[in-house]
Amino acid sequence: MVDLNAGLADSQLVTLRARAAASEASAGDCFAYGHLLLRHAGRDKARQREALAAFVRAYQLDPSSEPALLHTIAQTAFVVRDWALLDSATGLLLAQNAEDANALIWRAAAVQQRDDFATAEQLLREAVHVVPGNPVALHKLALCLKEQARFAEAEALLRQVLALSPNNAHALFDLSELEIRSGRFADGWANYESRTAFADDLNNAQQALAAISAHWRGESLAGKTLVVYGEQGNGDCLWAVRFLPLLAERARREGGRVIFGHDGPLRHLFERTLPADLPLETSLDTRPDFHCGLMSLPLRLGIVDPNGWGAPYLSADPAHVRTWRERIDMHGAHAASTAVAVPTAHTQRSLKVGLVWNGNPEHIRDMRRSVPVAQLEPLLNVPNVSYFALSPGRGETIAQWRAQGLDVVDLTGHFQSGFDDVAALLANLDLVVTIDSGPAHLAGALGVPTCLMIDRVSAWFWGDESPRTAWYESIELVRQPRVGDWAPVVAKVRERIEAMTRERR
């Protein structure tokens, strides 16, 4: 069926785009084009940025053309994370009205990106003073305190938010992460279900399954079929897939059936760990009676203690492991052939270390979880260590390191089989050094020794203070002592690597 509304919108966009692009365009033309573009942008960041550019041009042509123009610029800049523009727009708004609660909240977000938490907190407290009892202002303040690792204060504020707006799914979700972080799993898993109230914006599988089946809340599976769908990021799926064999055992005992609905780069890796009677489907081939998200399994299976869940549960494909061993050995042979010959009593085999220092820049916390290149470099000059990049697309940085004589290798161009290749590379390494990302979970699930460099707050998987996590026996947690302070983390990881090289002598 042809969507007449969509066709009409496209026609209007073409007309308004032409008018806004004309040399004689008015502020009204630019505002109208940006407004329509934004209305139909959905989650399309490119369209949102184009709309923002139109609003900015409208402001440049005539700042007073639309009463809400400056607010629209600030709000859109907040959505697309244009922090510099947001800072500028909110500065103008607050010069006009120092008690503009929205401007105070938006400006706090921009300031917080600079790790100026004191100023951000002050702005948010001013917003709370202007609009006392406002759930949005209180919620933003709670998140600001959480980013400072002031978890008890953040939780108290989130409970205030929920007292004011009991059905606030986002606040309940943020509360659940604090509960899980502190080991209150029973409450945390229950409140973590709040994500289903807004996850359908991001998960097409959930929407499709909800249209044909009931949400599974732990009912008997006797004579029933349950589809568990993969959700959230790769790290979440890697963490939670360990619970599927236990679910399959329950279904087997009750006389039901479980199917894992998943497609993507983790598919073949998961297929090797699934029981024979728990198939993986990449599309809705089976019409189920029930559905639930993979991250709901700890709640539905009553898992409230992580102890006993830390052993490796995934495996790399043996053929891929052999192929990657040959690639790594070829690098070692090449490095040896180009090295200056120095007589020694014996030859020390280089330590092979996998490396992840930054993640997907679209991740909301990537700036805080990633280690700046300059702060990582003191780690890279340990003698007799070869580093292997685990994330594609970092070739420029690696080329700069190699130009400095640092032994950092990028074999990610050979990644052809999704995470199967990453797993096979990991299986050939002595150690993985990584930030909080998918490869961290993969290394833990494979049982590869890992130093996990985590920011002061980090994700709930890693708890609060301990240097170990019961979820992964092979992972050592190296935490920031203060927000943004990576130097002690890098120094400690370097000590660990130096100790491993000494053990090889």
MIPADREN-615025 format. One line per 2 residues: number of its first residue (from 0); their letters; for each residue y, x, z of C-alpha. Coordinates in nm, 3 decimals, m for minus. Layout:
NUM = a = Y,X,Z ~ ...
END
This chain:
0 = mv = 0.000,0.000,0.000 ~ 0.345,0.133,m0.089
2 = dl = 0.577,0.175,0.209 ~ 0.896,0.012,0.081
4 = na = 1.091,0.113,0.391 ~ 0.997,0.478,0.342
6 = gl = 1.100,0.459,m0.024 ~ 1.433,0.303,0.068
8 = ad = 1.495,0.571,0.332 ~ 1.417,0.849,0.082
10 = sq = 1.660,0.695,m0.166 ~ 1.932,0.672,0.097
12 = lv = 1.868,1.032,0.202 ~ 1.906,1.154,m0.156
14 = tl = 2.236,0.967,m0.191 ~ 2.375,1.080,0.143
16 = ra = 2.260,1.439,0.090 ~ 2.458,1.452,m0.234
18 = ra = 2.767,1.307,m0.067 ~ 2.742,1.543,0.232
20 = aa = 2.697,1.846,0.006 ~ 3.001,1.767,m0.211
22 = se = 3.311,1.982,m0.169 ~ 3.516,1.671,m0.089
24 = as = 3.265,1.545,0.171 ~ 3.413,1.376,0.474
26 = ag = 3.303,1.414,0.834 ~ 3.167,1.059,0.810
28 = dc = 2.948,1.153,0.512 ~ 2.800,1.447,0.698
30 = fa = 2.747,1.246,1.017 ~ 2.580,0.958,0.829
32 = yg = 2.349,1.200,0.648 ~ 2.254,1.383,0.969
34 = hl = 2.199,1.054,1.154 ~ 1.964,0.913,0.887
36 = ll = 1.782,1.244,0.852 ~ 1.728,1.265,1.226
38 = rh = 1.608,0.904,1.240 ~ 1.328,0.983,0.995
40 = ag = 1.256,1.339,1.105 ~ 0.986,1.258,1.360
42 = rd = 0.864,1.597,1.488 ~ 0.966,1.780,1.170
44 = ka = 1.169,2.075,1.305 ~ 1.306,2.165,0.961
46 = rq = 1.454,1.817,0.918 ~ 1.588,1.821,1.272
48 = re = 1.764,2.152,1.206 ~ 1.903,2.020,0.878
50 = al = 2.039,1.718,1.064 ~ 2.196,1.949,1.322
52 = aa = 2.366,2.148,1.047 ~ 2.509,1.823,0.906
54 = fv = 2.645,1.725,1.248 ~ 2.805,2.067,1.292
56 = ra = 2.974,2.040,0.951 ~ 3.101,1.695,1.044
58 = yq = 3.252,1.841,1.362 ~ 3.411,2.126,1.168
60 = ld = 3.569,1.878,0.924 ~ 3.696,1.642,1.192
62 = ps = 3.599,1.681,1.562 ~ 3.724,1.331,1.644
64 = se = 3.554,1.148,1.355 ~ 3.276,1.006,1.575
66 = pa = 3.306,0.942,1.949 ~ 2.949,1.062,2.015
68 = ll = 2.949,1.354,1.768 ~ 2.962,1.637,2.022
70 = ht = 2.694,1.471,2.237 ~ 2.477,1.430,1.927
72 = ia = 2.518,1.800,1.844 ~ 2.426,1.900,2.200
74 = qt = 2.124,1.670,2.218 ~ 1.991,1.781,1.878
76 = af = 2.049,2.148,1.963 ~ 1.847,2.089,2.280
78 = vv = 1.560,1.938,2.080 ~ 1.544,2.227,1.830
80 = rd = 1.609,2.488,2.102 ~ 1.927,2.627,1.948
82 = wa = 2.040,2.762,2.283 ~ 2.356,2.935,2.163
84 = ll = 2.486,2.620,1.996 ~ 2.383,2.411,2.297
86 = ds = 2.574,2.646,2.525 ~ 2.885,2.613,2.307
88 = at = 2.865,2.234,2.267 ~ 2.808,2.165,2.636
90 = gl = 3.093,2.399,2.725 ~ 3.325,2.180,2.518
92 = ll = 3.181,1.861,2.666 ~ 3.225,1.981,3.023
94 = aq = 3.580,2.093,2.950 ~ 3.647,1.731,2.857
96 = na = 3.455,1.586,3.151 ~ 3.318,1.806,3.428
98 = ed = 3.101,1.517,3.549 ~ 2.915,1.459,3.223
100 = an = 2.561,1.448,3.363 ~ 2.392,1.487,3.024
102 = al = 2.604,1.793,2.942 ~ 2.523,1.945,3.281
104 = iw = 2.149,1.898,3.223 ~ 2.160,2.031,2.866
106 = ra = 2.372,2.330,2.966 ~ 2.127,2.412,3.245
108 = aa = 1.851,2.434,2.984 ~ 2.053,2.683,2.777
110 = vq = 2.141,2.892,3.081 ~ 1.781,2.893,3.201
112 = qr = 1.670,3.056,2.876 ~ 1.867,3.363,2.988
114 = dd = 1.672,3.360,3.316 ~ 1.995,3.275,3.500
116 = fa = 1.819,3.037,3.734 ~ 2.095,3.039,3.996
118 = ta = 2.348,2.896,3.748 ~ 2.093,2.655,3.600
120 = eq = 2.006,2.524,3.945 ~ 2.374,2.483,4.034
122 = ll = 2.436,2.282,3.715 ~ 2.137,2.058,3.785
124 = re = 2.241,1.999,4.144 ~ 2.585,1.898,4.014
126 = av = 2.411,1.652,3.779 ~ 2.211,1.509,4.071
128 = hv = 2.538,1.473,4.264 ~ 2.701,1.290,3.971
130 = vp = 2.404,1.055,3.920 ~ 2.226,1.040,4.260
132 = gn = 1.876,0.902,4.243 ~ 1.849,0.960,3.868
134 = pv = 1.485,1.046,3.786 ~ 1.574,1.259,3.483
136 = al = 1.817,1.482,3.673 ~ 1.576,1.521,3.965
138 = hk = 1.288,1.596,3.728 ~ 1.484,1.870,3.549
140 = la = 1.579,2.021,3.884 ~ 1.214,2.019,3.990
142 = lc = 1.113,2.206,3.675 ~ 1.390,2.461,3.731
144 = lk = 1.257,2.528,4.080 ~ 0.902,2.552,3.946
146 = eq = 1.013,2.824,3.701 ~ 1.135,3.017,4.004
148 = ar = 0.789,2.985,4.163 ~ 0.934,2.758,4.433
150 = fa = 0.636,2.530,4.401 ~ 0.660,2.337,4.731
152 = ea = 1.025,2.243,4.666 ~ 0.941,2.145,4.308
154 = ea = 0.656,1.924,4.426 ~ 0.875,1.749,4.682
156 = ll = 1.128,1.665,4.409 ~ 0.857,1.542,4.172
158 = rq = 0.737,1.306,4.444 ~ 1.094,1.176,4.473
160 = vl = 1.096,1.119,4.098 ~ 0.770,0.925,4.120
162 = al = 0.902,0.716,4.409 ~ 1.193,0.617,4.184
164 = sp = 0.986,0.575,3.867 ~ 0.616,0.529,3.958
166 = nn = 0.504,0.507,3.594 ~ 0.671,0.833,3.493
168 = ah = 0.379,0.999,3.312 ~ 0.561,1.328,3.251
170 = al = 0.648,1.370,3.619 ~ 0.291,1.283,3.719
172 = fd = 0.161,1.540,3.470 ~ 0.390,1.810,3.611
174 = ls = 0.277,1.718,3.963 ~ m0.088,1.746,3.858
176 = el = m0.036,2.102,3.736 ~ 0.108,2.200,4.075
178 = ei = m0.187,2.037,4.251 ~ m0.445,2.210,4.031
180 = rs = m0.266,2.543,4.067 ~ m0.299,2.522,4.446
182 = gr = m0.667,2.424,4.434 ~ m0.625,2.051,4.508
184 = fa = m0.857,1.967,4.220 ~ m0.956,1.611,4.311
186 = dg = m0.595,1.490,4.314 ~ m0.492,1.723,4.034
188 = wa = m0.759,1.613,3.785 ~ m0.685,1.246,3.856
190 = ny = m0.311,1.290,3.798 ~ m0.376,1.512,3.495
192 = es = m0.499,1.199,3.317 ~ m0.133,1.098,3.289
194 = rt = m0.120,1.313,2.974 ~ m0.299,1.035,2.783
196 = af = 0.019,0.827,2.809 ~ 0.205,1.066,2.580
198 = ad = m0.066,1.281,2.416 ~ m0.113,1.030,2.132
200 = dl = 0.211,1.164,1.988 ~ 0.029,1.491,1.927
202 = nn = m0.339,1.407,1.890 ~ m0.449,1.204,1.588
204 = aq = m0.810,1.205,1.711 ~ m0.711,1.022,2.028
206 = qa = m0.526,0.757,1.830 ~ m0.815,0.703,1.589
208 = la = m1.077,0.684,1.864 ~ m0.867,0.452,2.080
210 = ai = m0.859,0.205,1.791 ~ m1.240,0.176,1.778
212 = sa = m1.371,0.251,2.128 ~ m1.300,0.228,2.499
214 = hw = m1.158,0.514,2.706 ~ m1.446,0.657,2.910
216 = rg = m1.382,0.660,3.283 ~ m1.724,0.780,3.395
218 = es = m1.929,0.464,3.328 ~ m2.305,0.489,3.273
220 = la = m2.395,0.616,2.927 ~ m2.725,0.429,2.913
222 = gk = m2.764,0.318,2.552 ~ m2.407,0.427,2.474
224 = tl = m2.243,0.690,2.256 ~ m1.949,0.894,2.385
226 = vv = m1.726,1.108,2.165 ~ m1.543,1.387,2.346
228 = yg = m1.249,1.507,2.139 ~ m1.088,1.849,2.150
230 = eq = m0.730,1.841,2.272 ~ m0.425,2.052,2.348
232 = gn = m0.431,2.422,2.257 ~ m0.710,2.664,2.172
234 = gd = m0.698,2.806,2.524 ~ m0.752,2.463,2.679
236 = cl = m1.051,2.394,2.453 ~ m1.201,2.736,2.523
238 = wa = m1.166,2.677,2.896 ~ m1.309,2.324,2.901
240 = vr = m1.596,2.352,2.651 ~ m1.809,2.503,2.929
242 = fl = m1.848,2.154,3.079 ~ m2.014,1.996,2.772
244 = pl = m2.371,2.111,2.854 ~ m2.344,1.943,3.197
246 = la = m2.221,1.623,3.031 ~ m2.509,1.640,2.782
248 = er = m2.752,1.673,3.071 ~ m2.610,1.360,3.233
250 = ar = m2.626,1.164,2.905 ~ m2.984,1.279,2.854
252 = re = m3.075,1.162,3.203 ~ m2.907,0.823,3.156
254 = gg = m3.037,0.762,2.805 ~ m2.705,0.798,2.623
256 = rv = m2.559,1.022,2.357 ~ m2.263,1.260,2.346
258 = if = m2.085,1.394,2.037 ~ m1.814,1.659,2.037
260 = gh = m1.537,1.571,1.793 ~ m1.370,1.896,1.694
262 = dg = m1.253,2.084,1.388 ~ m1.062,2.406,1.348
264 = pl = m1.096,2.781,1.399 ~ m1.314,2.745,1.713
266 = rh = m1.575,2.525,1.549 ~ m1.857,2.774,1.479
268 = lf = m1.804,2.950,1.808 ~ m1.856,2.621,1.990
270 = er = m2.156,2.515,1.784 ~ m2.355,2.813,1.915
272 = tl = m2.308,2.704,2.277 ~ m2.372,2.329,2.242
274 = pa = m2.713,2.187,2.335 ~ m2.927,2.073,2.042
276 = dl = m2.877,1.706,2.133 ~ m2.497,1.736,2.146
278 = pl = m2.380,1.763,1.785 ~ m2.032,1.859,1.671
280 = et = m1.861,1.630,1.421 ~ m1.547,1.725,1.232
282 = sl = m1.462,1.367,1.136 ~ m1.533,1.017,1.266
284 = dt = m1.885,0.991,1.121 ~ m2.016,0.804,1.427
286 = rp = m1.861,0.490,1.573 ~ m1.873,0.547,1.950
288 = df = m1.873,0.311,2.244 ~ m1.651,0.544,2.449
290 = hc = m1.415,0.835,2.395 ~ m1.243,1.086,2.624
292 = gl = m1.056,1.413,2.598 ~ m1.228,1.743,2.662
294 = ms = m0.985,1.818,2.946 ~ m1.100,1.501,3.128
296 = lp = m1.450,1.636,3.188 ~ m1.380,1.807,3.525
298 = lr = m1.260,1.470,3.660 ~ m1.542,1.264,3.512
300 = lg = m1.809,1.514,3.619 ~ m1.669,1.555,3.970
302 = iv = m1.597,1.929,3.945 ~ m1.368,2.013,4.236
304 = dp = m1.477,2.372,4.300 ~ m1.442,2.648,4.039
306 = ng = m1.693,2.872,4.213 ~ m2.008,2.907,4.009
308 = wg = m1.829,2.843,3.678 ~ m1.716,3.199,3.603
310 = ap = m2.018,3.340,3.417 ~ m1.986,3.394,3.037
312 = yl = m2.078,3.084,2.836 ~ m1.984,3.171,2.476
314 = sa = m2.135,3.433,2.246 ~ m2.022,3.615,1.933
316 = dp = m2.225,3.588,1.614 ~ m2.457,3.897,1.598
318 = ah = m2.398,3.951,1.224 ~ m2.022,3.941,1.275
320 = vr = m2.053,4.181,1.570 ~ m2.232,4.436,1.349
322 = tw = m1.971,4.401,1.074 ~ m1.687,4.455,1.317
324 = re = m1.862,4.753,1.478 ~ m1.870,4.918,1.135
326 = ri = m1.499,4.846,1.081 ~ m1.407,4.992,1.419
328 = dm = m1.630,5.297,1.363 ~ m1.462,5.353,1.026
330 = hg = m1.125,5.358,1.202 ~ m1.262,5.608,1.456
332 = ah = m1.396,5.833,1.180 ~ m1.063,5.821,0.995
334 = aa = m0.868,5.900,1.312 ~ m1.098,6.194,1.388
336 = st = m1.062,6.333,1.034 ~ m0.681,6.332,1.056
338 = av = m0.656,6.468,1.411 ~ m0.569,6.830,1.488
340 = av = m0.887,7.017,1.584 ~ m0.875,7.136,1.945
342 = pt = m1.176,7.321,2.092 ~ m1.323,7.131,2.386
344 = ah = m1.638,7.155,2.593 ~ m1.732,6.806,2.489
346 = tq = m1.595,6.520,2.280 ~ m1.468,6.213,2.466
348 = rs = m1.520,5.883,2.293 ~ m1.197,5.688,2.267
350 = lk = m1.160,5.380,2.484 ~ m1.125,5.071,2.265
352 = vg = m0.870,4.823,2.402 ~ m0.773,4.487,2.250
354 = lv = m0.406,4.396,2.277 ~ m0.204,4.072,2.280
356 = wn = 0.160,4.105,2.386 ~ 0.314,3.785,2.250
358 = gn = 0.205,3.439,2.143 ~ 0.308,3.146,1.928
360 = pe = 0.690,3.132,1.944 ~ 0.670,2.750,1.925
362 = hi = 0.498,2.744,2.266 ~ 0.750,2.614,2.517
364 = rd = 0.690,2.907,2.755 ~ 0.631,3.182,2.500
366 = mr = 0.951,3.366,2.589 ~ 0.839,3.399,2.951
368 = rs = 0.469,3.466,2.896 ~ 0.527,3.734,2.626
370 = vp = 0.596,4.100,2.705 ~ 0.895,4.246,2.515
372 = va = 0.787,4.528,2.284 ~ 1.005,4.790,2.451
374 = ql = 0.857,4.710,2.793 ~ 0.501,4.733,2.660
376 = ep = 0.534,5.076,2.497 ~ 0.470,5.281,2.817
378 = ll = 0.117,5.141,2.803 ~ 0.043,5.269,2.455
380 = nv = 0.049,5.648,2.492 ~ m0.253,5.696,2.718
382 = pn = m0.465,5.974,2.561 ~ m0.807,5.888,2.415
384 = vs = m0.730,5.517,2.383 ~ m0.730,5.317,2.058
386 = yf = m0.556,4.979,2.075 ~ m0.661,4.694,1.846
388 = al = m0.421,4.407,1.780 ~ m0.587,4.070,1.834
390 = sp = m0.312,3.847,1.692 ~ m0.230,3.837,1.319
392 = gr = 0.124,3.868,1.188 ~ 0.238,4.161,1.402
394 = ge = 0.217,4.423,1.126 ~ 0.583,4.528,1.137
396 = ti = 0.573,4.610,1.508 ~ 0.242,4.791,1.473
398 = aq = 0.376,4.999,1.182 ~ 0.668,5.107,1.404
400 = wr = 0.429,5.208,1.680 ~ 0.208,5.403,1.442
402 = aq = 0.517,5.581,1.307 ~ 0.571,5.702,1.666
404 = gl = 0.218,5.841,1.671 ~ 0.072,5.561,1.885
406 = dv = m0.289,5.467,1.811 ~ m0.249,5.093,1.753
408 = vd = m0.469,4.944,1.481 ~ m0.431,4.614,1.299
410 = lt = m0.760,4.486,1.154 ~ m0.654,4.120,1.173
412 = gh = m0.634,4.106,0.793 ~ m1.013,4.082,0.807
414 = fq = m1.002,3.760,1.011 ~ m1.171,3.519,0.770
416 = sg = m1.396,3.308,0.997 ~ m1.160,3.172,1.258
418 = fd = m1.230,3.275,1.615 ~ m1.577,3.401,1.516
420 = dv = m1.409,3.717,1.390 ~ m1.193,3.747,1.702
422 = aa = m1.501,3.704,1.922 ~ m1.693,3.970,1.725
424 = ll = m1.402,4.213,1.756 ~ m1.380,4.145,2.131
426 = an = m1.752,4.206,2.171 ~ m1.698,4.562,2.043
428 = ld = m1.416,4.647,2.284 ~ m1.422,4.813,2.624
430 = lv = m1.125,4.618,2.758 ~ m0.881,4.346,2.656
432 = vt = m0.516,4.356,2.765 ~ m0.348,4.025,2.696
434 = id = m0.085,3.776,2.795 ~ m0.178,3.417,2.882
436 = sg = m0.303,3.296,2.543 ~ m0.613,3.182,2.353
438 = pa = m0.763,3.536,2.334 ~ m0.748,3.558,2.716
440 = hl = m0.971,3.252,2.750 ~ m1.198,3.374,2.471
442 = ag = m1.242,3.714,2.635 ~ m1.322,3.548,2.969
444 = al = m1.567,3.305,2.808 ~ m1.744,3.600,2.639
446 = gv = m1.748,3.808,2.956 ~ m1.535,4.091,2.810
448 = pt = m1.350,4.295,3.079 ~ m0.989,4.180,3.066
450 = cl = m0.654,4.262,3.223 ~ m0.449,3.944,3.200
452 = mi = m0.075,4.008,3.227 ~ 0.079,3.687,3.354
454 = dr = 0.435,3.589,3.427 ~ 0.545,3.490,3.776
456 = vs = 0.478,3.122,3.721 ~ 0.207,3.115,3.451
458 = aw = m0.032,2.831,3.369 ~ m0.227,2.639,3.630
460 = fw = m0.558,2.798,3.520 ~ m0.468,3.115,3.708
462 = gd = m0.378,2.975,4.051 ~ m0.103,3.121,4.267
464 = es = m0.162,3.463,4.420 ~ m0.516,3.595,4.381
466 = pr = m0.590,3.891,4.147 ~ m0.908,3.713,4.040
468 = ta = m0.997,3.369,3.907 ~ m1.324,3.194,3.978
470 = wy = m1.311,3.044,3.628 ~ m1.374,3.382,3.460
472 = es = m1.564,3.664,3.633 ~ m1.452,3.930,3.385
474 = ie = m1.075,3.870,3.411 ~ m0.844,4.064,3.641
476 = lv = m0.504,3.897,3.691 ~ m0.200,4.127,3.693
478 = rq = 0.097,3.917,3.805 ~ 0.470,3.967,3.781
480 = pr = 0.611,4.027,4.131 ~ 0.940,3.866,4.021
482 = vg = 1.040,3.639,3.735 ~ 1.087,3.847,3.418
484 = dw = 0.975,4.178,3.576 ~ 0.706,4.326,3.348
486 = ap = 0.743,4.694,3.444 ~ 0.510,4.681,3.750
488 = vv = 0.257,4.479,3.546 ~ 0.249,4.734,3.263
490 = ak = 0.229,5.022,3.512 ~ m0.069,4.866,3.688
492 = vr = m0.253,4.800,3.362 ~ m0.187,5.160,3.256
494 = er = m0.343,5.282,3.582 ~ m0.650,5.068,3.509
496 = ie = m0.684,5.214,3.159 ~ m0.633,5.571,3.282
498 = am = m0.907,5.516,3.542 ~ m1.144,5.395,3.270
500 = tr = m1.073,5.702,3.055 ~ m1.142,5.931,3.353
502 = er = m1.477,5.762,3.405 ~ m1.576,5.865,3.052
504 = r = m1.519,6.237,3.105
END
